[in-house]
Amino acid sequence: LDLSANRLGPEGLQKLASGPSGPATFQKLEKLDLSLNPLGDSSSQALASLLEACPVLSSLRLQACGFTPAFLQHYRPRVASTLRGAVHLKKLAVSHNALGSPGLSPLLQSLPGAVLTHLELSSVDAPTGNPKLLWEAVAQYLAQEGCALTHLTLSGNRLTDEAVEELARCLPPCCSLVSLDLSANPAISIVGLRTLLTALEERQKGLRFLSLAGCSVRGPLDCTTWKKLSASICHLQLCTRHLSPSDQRDVEELWPCPPEASLRTVTRQHKLFCQRLAPDSAALTSSV
């Protein structure tokens, strides 16, 4: 059910939760998108009611709904209990809500960590908040026992190399994570990339996807970094004016592939996108 951008507020959300047939209305609902509605912080109780009416919900999108650090200030126990009881919830998107660490930390503590696989947290940093507290909350979530997260998006959150170091410490115990989006964080440099690659070596399992587009990774990259990239990352996205023309020009030589695999690249303007494809994937791409 996609109800995005329909000017729904707390009252409308409460009416939706009641439904024309009572609690049975959304018994089979699996996907719900409420993004771009002015729900605001006062909708937390109505949101809890709606989630309680959706026992098999697996995907919830709440992007740009006007949530602030006070989102869980009221009715937190009920919302937390409802989220923990959402045993089928695998995907959650709360991007573009200025939650800051006061709003994000209690939200993360309330999530069903053993079930949730996709978490989108783009631009959730509050303008006046402390970004360090925010990334520490995310790191704590990743470090929890039994964390099932496979895809994490943290773009546009004022992350730094120090933040990457904090997150990298959680990678060895969080072996489930295969996709990491750190784009639009210009304070992340080559230092952060190298820290990340070292952590991936330690856990002996790489990433299928890593985006550092809009970060400040300055080229040319050294041979050791290229070697670790090719060994640990299947799909890399770099997009920055600091890229070296030599990295773009020589990427196919710098990124060695096994004989049975192939490399797809985009090197236009300030872009350096690389994707290593398995034989079956390469054949499919060629035939399309």
N, C-alpha and C positions, 0 to 999 in steps of 0.2 A: 504494500500500500504506500503510494507516494503522495504525501500531502505537503510537500515543500512549497514555500512561498505562497501560502494561502491566508496570510494575516491571522493565523490562529494565535490566540492569547490563552492565559490560564483558564478563563471561563470556558472557552471553546474546547480546550483540552479535557476539562472535566466532563463536559457533555459528551465528548467523544468516548471517554472511558466508560460512561454509563451505557452508551449504545442503545439502539432501538430494541434490541432483544435482551438487554441486561448484560450480565457478565459473559454470556455465551457468545456474544457478537464476534469477539476476536480470538476464540478458542484455537483456531487453526492458523492464525496469522504468524508468518515466519519473518517477514521483512517489513520494516516501517521507517519511512523517511519523513522527519518533521523539520528538516533544515530550512533556514531562511524564514522562520516564523518568529514574531516578537514574543516569545514565551516568557522571557525574563526570569529573574530569581524567584518570583512569587509562584511560579508554576510547579515547584518541586513536589508538592503534595498531589497535584493533579497528574503529574508525570508518574508518580508512584502508583496511583490508582490505575492508570492506563497500562503500566507494565504488569501489574497484578492481573489484569484482564487478558494478558497475552502470554499464556503459560509456555508456548513453544517458540517464542520469538528468538531468532538466531542473528538478526542484523538490525541495528538501531543507529540511525543517523540524526544527529542533533547539531549540525553545523550552523554557525552564525545565528544563534537563537537568543542572543542578548544576555547570556549568563555572565556573572561577575564573580569575584572572590566570595560573595555572600550567597552563592547558589545553594549550598547545603547548610546555610546558617539556621534555617528553619526546617523542621521535619526531617532532620538528618537521620535519626534512628530508623524511621519508616523507609526512607529512600534507600539507605544502606542495606536494610533487611531485604527489600525488594530486589535490589541488584544482586546481592549474594544468592538469592533464591532463583535467579534467572539462569538455571542450569543448562539452557540451550544457547545462551548468548555467546556467539563466536566473533561477531564484528561490532565494534563501537566507534563512531566518529563524533568527536566533540570539537573539531577544529574551528578556529575563528570565533572563539568565545574567550573573553579576557578573564579567565579563571585565576591566573596567577597561582602561586603555590598554596595560598589559603583555600582556594576552591578545588585545585587539582589533587592535592594530597588526600583529603578525605574521600574524594571520588575514587581514586586508585585503590584506597584501602577497602572500598566497598565492592570492588569488582570480583567476579568469579574467576580468579586467576588460573585455576586448573582447567578452565574451559575456553576462555577468551583467547583467540588466535590473532585477530587483527585489531590494532588500536591506532586511530588517527588523532594526533595531537598537534596539528599545525597551528601556529599563531595563537597559542593559549596563554602566552606570557602577558601579564598585566603591565601596562605602560609604566606604572610607578612601582612595580614589584621588584623583588630580588630574584633575578634569573637563576642564581646559584641554588636557591631553595627549590626551585622548580625542577631542575635536572637531578637534584639529589632525591626528590620524590620519585622520579621516573626510575632512577637507578635502584632505589629500594624496592620498587615493584618488580623489576627484572630479577633481582637477587633472591626473591622469595622462593621458598621450596615449592616445586611443582608448577612453576610458571610455564604456561603453554604457549606463550606469545610467539608467533612466527613472523608477523609483519608489524613494523613500528614506524610511524611517521612523526617526525619532530621538526619539520621545516618551519623557518621563520620564528624562532624562539630565543634569539640572541645567545645562542650557544657559542662556546669558545673552545679552545684546545683543552682547557681544564675540564670543561664539561664532557668532552669526548673521552678524556682519561678516566673520568668517573664512570661513564657508561661502559668503557672498554673493560673495566674490572669485572663487570657483570656478564660479559660474553662467555667466558669459559664455563660457568655454571649454567648459563641459559643456552643450552645447545639447540633449542627449538627455533631460535631466531634465525631466519634466512633472508629477510628483507629489511633494510634500514634506510630511511630517507632523512638525511640531515641537510637538505638543500636550503638555500636562502638564509644561511647563517654565516655572514661574511667574516666573522672573527675566527672561523675554523681555517687553519692553514695546513701546510704540508706536515707540520708537527702532529696535528690531530690525525691526519691520514696514516702516518707511520705508526702512531700509537694503536690505532684500530687494527692495522695489519698485524702487528706484533701479538695482540690479543687473540686474533683469529688463528694465528700459528699455534698459540698455546692450547687452544681448545681443539685443534686439529680438525676443524670443520669450518669451511668458508661461508660466504654469503651468495645467494643467487642474485641479489640486487643491492647496489649501494649507490645512492645519489648524493653528490657533493656539489651539485649545480648551484651557482650563486654563492659559493664559498670562496676562499682566497688561497686555493692551492696553487702555488707558484711553480712554474716549470723553468728549465727542463727537469723532469723527474730523473733521479739517478737509477742506475741499472738494478740495484737491490730492491728499490721500491717497485719497479716494473715487474721484477721476478715475483715478488710477493703478491702483487696485484693479479698477475696471470694465474697464480696458484690458488688464490683465495676468493676471487670475485668472478662471477659468471657474467654479470651485466653491470657496467660502471657508467655513471653519468657525471662528467665534469663540464662545467660551463662557467668560464671566468676570463676576464681580460688579461689575467696573469698567465694564461696558458702559453707554452712555448710552441712556436711554429714547427720546431724539430720534433716535438712529441706528436703533433698532429700528422706530420709528414711521414714519420717512421714508425707509426704505431703498430703496423702489422709485423714489423721486425722486432719491435720491443716487447710485444705481447705474444709470446710463443704459444701455439696451440698443439695439442696432440694430433697426429696424422689423421685420425678419424673424425676430428672436429673441424669447425670452420669459424672464422671471425667476421662479424659484421660491424662496420664502423660508420660513424657520422662525424665529419671533421670540418663542417662549415663554420666560418666566422670564429666565434669564441667557444665553439662546442667541441667536445671530445667524448663521444659516446661509443662504448665498446660492448659487444655482446658475443660471448662464446657459445656456439650452438653445437649440440650433439648431432650426429649424422641424420637422424630422423627429422629433427627440427630444421636442419639446413635444407633437406629435400623438400620439406613442406613449404618453406619460405620461397624456394626457387620456383615452385609450381604455381604459387599464388599470383 
